[in-house]
């Protein structure tokens, strides 16, 4: 959760893109467990990857931090993202439900 002036945000959020994973240190066919987007589990991106055997694929990051793809019917987690202006600063919190980020 994210809180601004004690108010929970209630506007749309997105999913990370494959480009953002790459800029952060995720590289196809190159496991990287040291960049900040590595979570040790699979999660979806919003980037389509094409078709394999007539099945639609979408970008994911896998357990070792490597950008990969999965068929759209696979079950994986998500990590929502927000885009904030450069002037916004996190003043406290760790992003959990009980201790959300506070931004100014």
Buried (B, 14 or more C-beta within 10 A) or exposed (E): EBBBEEEEBEEEEEBBBBEBBEEBBBEEEEEBEEBEBBEEEBBBBBBEBEEEEEEBBBBBBBEEBBBBBBEEEEEBEEBEBEEEEEEEEEEEBEEEEEEBBBBE
